[in-house]
Amino acid sequence: MNVLISLIVYLVIFGLIWWLVSLLPLPAPVAQIVRVLFIILLILMVLSVFGIIPGGYLPKLNL
């Protein structure tokens, strides 16, 4: 249950950051690179929350 809460919190924060970055007036090639980097970060975040890869770069949530 704690893993699910952590994942939800991370996804909400990630969504807010994605929304704020999407508001920036970036040229098309830069926006495409940023979108790909965000998708890679999302995959890494989900895998590290479930313990598939080590997620030392994510802070531990004590709820």
PASEBA-1860 file (N, C-alpha, C; in nm, 3 decimals):
! residues 63
1> MNVLISLI> 0.083/-0.120/0.000/0.000/0.000/0.000/0.087/0.126/0.000 ~ 0.198/0.121/0.074/0.287/0.236/0.080/0.350/0.264/-0.056 ~ 0.377/0.157/-0.133/0.434/0.174/-0.266/0.335/0.244/-0.357 ~ 0.208/0.209/-0.346/0.105/0.271/-0.429/0.090/0.419/-0.397 ~ 0.094/0.454/-0.271/0.083/0.595/-0.232/0.205/0.672/-0.282 ~ 0.323/0.613/-0.269/0.443/0.680/-0.319/0.435/0.702/-0.469 ~ 0.388/0.601/-0.542/0.376/0.614/-0.687/0.277/0.724/-0.724 ~ 0.166/0.732/-0.654/0.067/0.837/-0.684/0.126/0.975/-0.658
9> VYLVIFGL> 0.197/0.990/-0.547/0.257/1.120/-0.515/0.359/1.159/-0.621 ~ 0.445/1.063/-0.659/0.545/1.091/-0.761/0.480/1.128/-0.894 ~ 0.374/1.057/-0.932/0.307/1.087/-1.059/0.239/1.223/-1.058 ~ 0.184/1.263/-0.945/0.122/1.397/-0.936/0.229/1.505/-0.950 ~ 0.340/1.489/-0.879/0.448/1.588/-0.889/0.505/1.590/-1.030 ~ 0.522/1.471/-1.090/0.573/1.462/-1.226/0.478/1.531/-1.324 ~ 0.348/1.510/-1.306/0.249/1.574/-1.392/0.251/1.725/-1.381 ~ 0.268/1.776/-1.261/0.276/1.922/-1.243/0.400/1.979/-1.311
17> IWWLVSLL> 0.512/1.910/-1.297/0.635/1.957/-1.363/0.619/1.952/-1.514 ~ 0.559/1.844/-1.565/0.536/1.831/-1.709/0.448/1.944/-1.759 ~ 0.343/1.976/-1.683/0.251/2.083/-1.722/0.323/2.218/-1.725 ~ 0.406/2.244/-1.625/0.478/2.371/-1.621/0.578/2.382/-1.736 ~ 0.645/2.273/-1.768/0.740/2.276/-1.879/0.668/2.292/-2.012 ~ 0.549/2.235/-2.023/0.474/2.249/-2.148/0.427/2.392/-2.172 ~ 0.423/2.473/-2.068/0.384/2.613/-2.084/0.496/2.698/-2.141 ~ 0.620/2.647/-2.138/0.733/2.723/-2.190/0.727/2.728/-2.343
25> PLPAPVAQ> 0.759/2.843/-2.400/0.758/2.854/-2.548/0.887/2.799/-2.608 ~ 0.893/2.667/-2.622/1.013/2.601/-2.674/0.999/2.578/-2.824 ~ 1.109/2.587/-2.899/1.104/2.550/-3.041/1.070/2.401/-3.056 ~ 1.021/2.362/-3.171/0.973/2.225/-3.193/1.079/2.118/-3.166 ~ 1.203/2.132/-3.217/1.301/2.025/-3.188/1.334/2.012/-3.040 ~ 1.343/2.123/-2.971/1.373/2.120/-2.827/1.256/2.059/-2.751 ~ 1.135/2.093/-2.790/1.017/2.037/-2.723/1.010/1.886/-2.742 ~ 1.047/1.837/-2.859/1.048/1.692/-2.883/1.151/1.623/-2.795
33> IVRVLFII> 1.268/1.681/-2.779/1.372/1.623/-2.693/1.326/1.623/-2.548 ~ 1.266/1.731/-2.504/1.216/1.739/-2.366/1.107/1.635/-2.343 ~ 1.019/1.616/-2.440/0.912/1.517/-2.427/0.970/1.376/-2.413 ~ 1.070/1.343/-2.493/1.133/1.211/-2.486/1.202/1.192/-2.351 ~ 1.271/1.295/-2.302/1.337/1.286/-2.172/1.236/1.267/-2.059 ~ 1.122/1.334/-2.067/1.019/1.318/-1.965/0.962/1.177/-1.968 ~ 0.944/1.119/-2.085/0.892/0.983/-2.094/0.992/0.883/-2.037 ~ 1.120/0.903/-2.065/1.224/0.816/-2.008/1.226/0.829/-1.856
41> LLILMVLS> 1.215/0.951/-1.806/1.212/0.972/-1.661/1.089/0.908/-1.597 ~ 0.976/0.913/-1.664/0.855/0.850/-1.613/0.872/0.700/-1.603 ~ 0.931/0.638/-1.704/0.954/0.494/-1.701/1.051/0.457/-1.588 ~ 1.159/0.533/-1.575/1.256/0.506/-1.467/1.192/0.523/-1.329 ~ 1.105/0.623/-1.315/1.041/0.648/-1.187/0.948/0.533/-1.149 ~ 0.869/0.485/-1.242/0.778/0.374/-1.213/0.856/0.247/-1.180 ~ 0.962/0.220/-1.256/1.042/0.100/-1.230/1.113/0.107/-1.095 ~ 1.158/0.225/-1.056/1.228/0.236/-0.928/1.133/0.231/-0.810
49> VFGIIPGG> 1.010/0.280/-0.827/0.914/0.272/-0.716/0.880/0.127/-0.686 ~ 0.868/0.044/-0.790/0.837/-0.096/-0.770/0.960/-0.181/-0.740 ~ 1.078/-0.121/-0.735/1.199/-0.192/-0.695/1.264/-0.273/-0.805 ~ 1.225/-0.252/-0.930/1.285/-0.327/-1.040/1.427/-0.277/-1.066 ~ 1.445/-0.145/-1.059/1.580/-0.088/-1.068/1.604/-0.008/-0.941 ~ 1.729/0.008/-0.900/1.754/0.086/-0.778/1.720/0.233/-0.800 ~ 1.645/0.290/-0.709/1.601/0.428/-0.723/1.662/0.518/-0.619 ~ 1.793/0.521/-0.612/1.860/0.603/-0.513/1.843/0.751/-0.537
57> YLPKLNL> 1.807/0.788/-0.659/1.791/0.929/-0.691/1.655/0.983/-0.651 ~ 1.562/0.895/-0.616/1.429/0.940/-0.571/1.427/0.947/-0.420 ~ 1.376/1.055/-0.365/1.369/1.063/-0.217/1.266/0.966/-0.163 ~ 1.293/0.912/-0.046/1.199/0.820/0.017/1.085/0.901/0.079 ~ 0.964/0.854/0.060/0.847/0.920/0.117/0.805/0.847/0.242 ~ 0.800/0.916/0.353/0.753/0.857/0.479/0.616/0.917/0.510 ~ 0.514/0.844/0.472/0.378/0.894/0.494/0.314/0.826/0.612
END
